[in-house]
Amino acid sequence: MSNSVEFSIIVPIYKVEQYIKTCIDSILSQTYKNYELILVNDGSPDGCGRICEDYAKSNKSIKVVNKENGGLSSARNAGLDIAVGSYVIFIDSDDFWDDNNALENIHKNLSETNADLLVFPAKRYYENENKYTYILSCEADRNRIINPDTREAIRYLLENNIYRAAAWNKVIKKSVIDEHKMRFREGYLSEDMDWCGDLLLYVKRFDFYNMPFYCYRQQRKGSITAGKKEKLVADKLYMCSKGYKQAMELEDKEKGEMLAAYYAYEYSVLLGVSGGVKNKQILSEMKELQDLLSYDISNKVKKVNKLKKIAGYSLTRLALCFFVNIKK
């Protein structure tokens, strides 16, 4: 018997009083209504808790969880503990959706494929300038992603940088999460990385929705990663090291290579955001991991690996840091 609720939409909430209504309203305005909206108040000291309770009073689809502050992973896990939908979607509470038909169209896609995981593109929203830029490309061949040959689908996703370390641009079958007892690792800033890496091993069928409806808010003061550069880099390094080791230990060598390729892209990102880090141990461990770049299924990692072969590790890292800075 199929689950009566199609989507469990989980929103972890902490100190976002000026943004939370925009986030919630963007979900409630969806044309497709067969969902539950789980608002997890992670001990927010502002008016977020009251706002959530007010929404819940007027909408039976909304569940509110009030808990002590434990961080983003803890809040997502609390939402997963009570989710009853066939699929789970995450949205961060300072972000929003700008396509009212997104759930309707995603539901149509999943009705066709019964996929374990659907990926969708996203865009950055710069509130100071009120402008958008794409994070993930919409230019993808859905037929190659829904390919029942899982390995071919994964290779295409990795080649084109479509499958990345973000929980919020994926729709995940709840039965996959339950079967593997998946929860987010608490206490880390890059909690999405190993979650998405593990999903890559568990998912049998993928799908894609080509509209970038997820708006990832930039330039927000007090955001989780603001002012935590060294911890962010240390946590990304930990995730990449752990993931590389996991990939090399897999008995299925092809799967291991694809998992390593996923982490190779994230390692390239790590190099780019490492500018300004002074901790010698972190810098040394980053350099020791450079062989990960040889798993260059991704077209972007291919470029980074080629540059490393020509210019060496140190100059490649400097070039990536410079590139990240001018993109801000």
ABEGO torsion letter per residue (X at the ends): XBBABABBBBBBBBGAAAAAAAAAAAAAABABABBBBBBBBBGBABAAAAAAAAAAAABAABBBBBBBBAEAAAAAAAAAAABABABBBBBBAABBBABAAAAAAAAAAAAAAGBABBBBBBBBBBAAAGBBBBABBABBBAAAAABABAAAAAAAAAAAGABBBBAAABBBBAAAAAAAGBBBBBGBAAAAAAAAAAAAAABABBBBBABBABBBBBGBBGBAABGAAAAAAAAAAAAAAAAAAAAAABABAAAAAAAAAAAAAAAAAAAAAABGBABAAAAAAAAAAAAAAABBABAAAAAAAAAAAAAEAAAAAAAAAAAAAAAX
